[in-house]
Amino acid sequence: MIEPSTIEDALVDEHWALAMNDELNEFKRNEVWELVPRPSKTNIIGTKWVLKNKLDEHGLITSNKARLVVKGYNQQQDIDFGETYAPIVRLEVVRLLVAFACIIDLKLYQMDGKVLF
C-alpha cells in the first residue's frame, strides 16, 4: 500500500491497479475522454499517473488515489489550447464560510469527492 515509485510497481499491486482502473472508469462515466485517430502533424501531449496514499487523522493509509494527468509543459499556447480555467477557492471565501457557519451554529464536514461534474 506504500506509494510506488514506478508505474510498473503500481500495476503489480492489485490495490493500485484498482485505483487506476477507477480513475479510467470515471473518465468513461463522465464522458470526458474519447479515443480518436491521431491527426497528421499534431503535437501529442503525454500523460502520467500521479499515485498518492490517502491518510486518516492518525496517519494510517485509508485508500490509494490514482490520477491520470496531462504533461502540460509540452503544450503550446494557441496550438494545443486557447485558454485555461481551473476552479479555485480563495482563502477569504473559506474564512467567510467558517465565520458564517459559526454564527448560525452550522456543522461543516470535509469531503473528498471523486469527480464532481
GINOR-V212749 format. One line per field, one symbol per residue. psi: psi as a letter, one per 40 degrees, with the letter a starting at -180 (. if undefined). burial: b if it has 24 or more other ideal C-beta (glycine too) atoms within 12 Angstrom, else e. A space follows every 50 residues. Layout:
psi=???
burial=???
This chain:
psi=eihididdddddhddddddddddddddddefehhhiihiifihhhiiihh hihhiaeeeihdihhhhhiigdeeihieddiciihhhihidddddddddd dddefhhiihigichf.
burial=eeebeeeeebeeeebbeebbeebeeeeeeeeeeeeeeeeeeeeeeeeebe beeeeeeeeeeeebbbebeeeeeeeeeeeeeeeeeeeeeeeeeeeeeeee eeeeeeeeeeeeeeeee
